[in-house]
Amino acid sequence: MMPRTEEFPSVTSRPLTYIHKIPILKTQIFWEKLKEGEIYATKCKKCGKLYYPPQADCPKCLSSNIEWVKLSGELTLEAYTYVQVKPQGFEKYEPYIIAIATTPEGIRIIGWMEKIKLEEIKIGMKLKAIAKILEDGFPIIKFMKV
């Protein structure tokens, strides 16, 4: 039997948009504080584990006894990528840099790098995290060079 070389018949779908209501009852403080420019994590009062993104219940010990902890915003860059092919919903933005950085508390945060050129970025560099609201009303975390 000879291998099939032509493409199977297909129809191109229309662009899809999926909008989901994310329940935030137990993490509402996180979202409110982002709008105020602050970044918070949660800490389990029973076992002491720190969580970001915030958790309403501790996955380690299953306790619901958590407290809110404001993160300092000081970061060390761990990884980054330059986004040129943007996902749905981000098409209107110029190419941007997404990074992962670690706080002194050991929390990893993802955010958009701002006011820094690609060639200036170095793993291990010190950054400052701030929360901002985009033009479309969504909160976002931005990283800036210290």
Secondary structure, 3 states (H helix, E strand, C coil): CCCCCCCCCCCCCCCCCCCCCCCCHHHHHHHHHHHCCCCEEEEECCCCCEECCCCCCCCCCCCCCEEEEECCCEEEEEEEEEECCCCCCCCCCCCEEEEEEECCCCCEEEEEECCCCHHHCCCCCEEEEEEEECCCCCEEEEEEEC
